[in-house]
Amino acid sequence: HIDFVQDFGVVETRIPQLDLLDEPVIKRMKPATVVEQDCGLLRAYALMLQHNLHDIPVVSKTGELVGVASRVDIGVAILSAWSKVE
């Protein structure tokens, strides 16, 4: 049963079909927007804005996930570097 969704502020009153709830996530996934770990901060932020993302997966050259960067992470990094410029 999915009564727990109300704890997350969901106002939906209908219960989805059970076969939909059992469907593998991969069938609903879209291709991920990712950045490589050596991507510049401004490019990563621009991609996040373009795709309306609050977080973006960061991958190695081989495509392995190495972390997740948030808008806050990138903003703090940009602002901290900005204050060092004289």
C-alpha positions in Angstrom: 0.0 0.0 0.0 1.3 3.5 -0.7 -0.2 5.5 2.2 3.3 6.8 2.9 3.3 9.2 0.0 1.1 11.6 2.0 4.1 12.0 4.3 5.9 13.7 1.3 3.1 16.2 0.6 1.5 14.3 -2.3 -2.1 15.3 -2.7 -3.0 12.5 -5.2 -6.0 10.6 -4.0 -5.9 7.8 -6.6 -3.9 4.7 -6.2 -1.9 3.8 -9.4 -2.5 0.4 -11.0 -0.5 -2.3 -9.3 1.2 -3.4 -12.5 2.6 0.2 -12.9 4.0 0.1 -9.4 5.8 -3.1 -10.2 7.3 -1.7 -13.4 11.1 -1.5 -13.4 12.4 2.1 -13.1 14.6 1.6 -16.2 11.5 1.5 -18.4 10.6 5.1 -17.3 14.1 6.6 -17.3 15.3 9.3 -19.7 19.0 9.6 -20.7 20.9 11.2 -17.9 22.5 14.6 -18.2 25.9 14.3 -16.7 29.2 16.2 -16.6 32.7 14.8 -16.5 34.7 15.4 -13.4 37.0 17.9 -15.1 34.1 20.0 -16.5 34.2 23.7 -15.7 31.9 25.1 -13.0 30.2 27.5 -15.4 29.5 24.8 -18.0 28.1 22.5 -15.3 25.9 25.2 -14.0 24.7 26.2 -17.5 23.7 22.5 -18.2 21.8 22.4 -14.9 19.9 25.6 -15.8 19.3 24.4 -19.4 17.9 21.0 -18.2 16.2 22.5 -15.0 18.3 20.3 -12.7 19.1 21.0 -9.1 21.7 18.3 -9.0 23.9 16.8 -11.7 25.7 13.5 -11.7 29.5 13.8 -12.1 31.3 11.0 -14.0 34.8 9.9 -14.7 36.2 9.6 -18.2 35.0 6.0 -18.3 31.5 7.0 -17.3 31.6 5.8 -13.7 29.7 7.9 -11.2 32.1 9.8 -8.9 29.6 12.1 -7.2 26.7 14.5 -7.5 27.1 18.2 -7.7 24.3 20.6 -6.6 23.6 24.1 -7.6 24.6 25.1 -4.1 27.9 23.2 -4.4 28.7 25.0 -7.7 27.5 28.4 -6.5 29.7 28.2 -3.3 32.7 27.2 -5.4 32.2 30.1 -7.8 31.6 32.7 -5.1 34.6 31.5 -3.0 36.9 31.7 -6.0 35.4 35.1 -6.9 36.3 36.7 -3.5 40.0 35.7 -4.1 40.3 37.8 -7.2 41.9 41.2 -6.6 
